[in-house]
Structures are given as structure tokens and as C-alpha cells.
Amino acid sequence: MTRISRTLWAVLALVLIAAFAGNAAAEVNLTGAGATFPYPLYSKWFDIYQKETGVKINYQSIGSGAGIQQVKAGTVDFGASDAALSNQRLKEMPRPVLHFPTAAGAVVLAYNVDGLTQPLKLTSDIIAGIYLGKITQWNDKAIAAVNPGVVLPPSPILAVHRSDGSGTTNIFTTYLAVVSRSWKELVGANTSVSWPVGIGGKGNEGVAGLVRQTPGSIGYVELAYAKQNHLAYAHVRNAAGKFIEPTLASTTAAAQGAAAALAKDVRTPIANSSSPDAYPIAGMTFLLVYKDQRDADKGKALADFIRWANSKGQEINETLEYARLPEPVVKVNEATLMQLRLAGKPVASAR
């Protein structure tokens, strides 16, 4: 082999080594776990983001409660929850946690009732009555009164709820605690509550499956799950007295109605919004991230993804029936992102 050939081979080897090292450095994978409520959206996000950037995000849809616990234990790079952490729960974390809202979504009352040819109408009193065990038959006079002309079967109601710690449960019970004094005093609002009646299913998937398979049942799930399972879902009377269909527009109205409060604290509930066109059982969903990212490479990758989710990702929300973030909340996320520290340095210095 000539000297020139040896030189060329040496240069080629160095190029290959450099390329391999560059690819290895770029391969930063992220892991997350938590809420099932936004899983249809997150699944789409992560797939698109990997195709655009090469960053793989592994996500376990295990419920908000379990996601919060994994964040606390430090076994994931981020958590996901539809229940914002209270001041007390924030204090229980090993170090400061930041909230990044990603979308607003509707929690719907999906039902399996034979013979209905039009959407069922429900009020807050009826919903609370069913889940308190006070309304037990589909032809109850309270249900009949708001569904004139509808033939309701004299069959028992089976209330389905979540069996796991769930942000969807937090949104649903927060709504009930706002609209029903009895519910607030007897049950309360949380990711997990002591249910007076009913049977439990794990995840939005589990509740949707039980409702689909069980005649006479009713359960609360995120809108996308009801649509994916071809379930009928109720129109619910809102704070303005209007029966509202859960849609992208009515969910957006709920988020926009609370925009000023969300700009001050993104943890503010948006259930039972005063907006006349708002669907009342709605909530925000969040990514939970430690303020001090000890692994600078992963922290940088996470910051880049959050920045993408807060901008380009929002364009995908509406295709899956999730409401985009109101502009004031987008700006709050941008400011919060600047609080993130990568191995002790502000995220801005890593850009």
C-alpha cells in the first residue's frame, strides 16, 4: 500500500470515527410516564418529534398518580399529570418541580344505553346523583325531565370510574366538587377518591372498554377515547345553563375563559368555566419536570422538546380533539422554560 493510500485510509477512518461519535452523542433518549388522558396526543407528538429530530421518547401511559410517583422517585425524565401538584405535594418532592401545560381536553360521560337515538342530556345534579348512588335507574324522573320525548329504559345504571390514581379522575371530581356541595363534603376532589358506588377500570382505556362492553353503564373518559371506541357521550349543562356538546370548540372556550387566571397560575382548574359556550368538564394536562436537570444532555433534549411542544406541537392538538394552549399560557411556558437549569446552568446558555 502506497503512502498516499495509507493517508487516504487514515483520513477515511477518522471521518467514520467522527461520524459515529457524532451520531452516538446525538442519540439521547427520554423516558416519561403518567397520564392516560393525553396519551393519544403524546403518542402522535413523540412519533413526529422522533422523525424530525431523531430523539426517541419512551412514554408509559400508567395514570397521573403513578406518573407523579415515578417523578418523585427519579425513575423518569419527566412525568405527565392532569392533576397539577398542590403546594403541599410540591414540598414533598426531592427538589423543585416545574409545570408545563401542554393542552386542554374534555372529560366526557360516555354511556351504553339501548334505544337512544339522540345524545343524552345530563346536569351536574344528575351526574353527582349517579356517582353518589342516589340515581340508580335510567328512567329516573330527574333524567327524564331534561330529556323530554326520549324513551328511557327502566334498567339499572352501572357507574364506571377509574381504579388507578388518575388526573382524569381529578378533573372529573374537581368539577363535581365545584357544582355539588354534597359531593364536596362526602367525597371531595383528588386523583383517587373513595367511590360511593360503581366499578373501576384501569386507565381511560379500561373505563372505555367497560362502558363499551356493559349495557346500562356510564363512565368518564377523555373525549378521544370515547371517539376511538365509538361510544355515545352526553351533552352537559354548563354554568350558563346551556347543554353543551363536548367538542374542540367548547373545550377551547373553557380554556380561553380561564386564560387570565391561568396566566397567573397554570395550575388553576378550568372546570365549570363561566364562558357561555364552554363545556364544563374540562381540564389542562401537564408535563412535570425537575427545575435542576442533573444530566445536561438529557436536560437539553427535554428543553428542546418542551419548546417544540409549546409551539409546533400545538398545531397537532386540534387534529386529536385537544384544545391548543391560550396564548397567555404559551408565554407562561416560555418564561418557565427559562427557569430550567442544566447541570447548574440556565437553559438559555445551552441553546
Secondary structure, 3 states (H helix, E strand, C coil): CCHHHHHHHHHHHHHHHHHHHHHHHHCCCEEEEECCCCHHHHHHHHHHHHHHHCCCEEEEECCHHHHHHHHHHCCCCEEEECCCCCHHHHHHCCCCEEEEEEEEEEEEEEEECCCCCCCCEECHHHHHHHHCCCCCECCCHHHHHCCCCCCCCCCECEEEEECCCCHHHHHHHHHHHHHCHHHHHHCCCCCCCCCCCCEEECHHHHHHHHHHHCCCEEEEEEHHHHHHCCCEECEEECCCCCEECCCHHHHHHHHHHCHHHHHHCCCCCCCCCCCCCCCCCEEEEEEEEECEECCHHHHHHHHHHHHHHCCCCHHHHHHHCCECCCHHHHHHHHHHHCCCEECCEEHHHHC
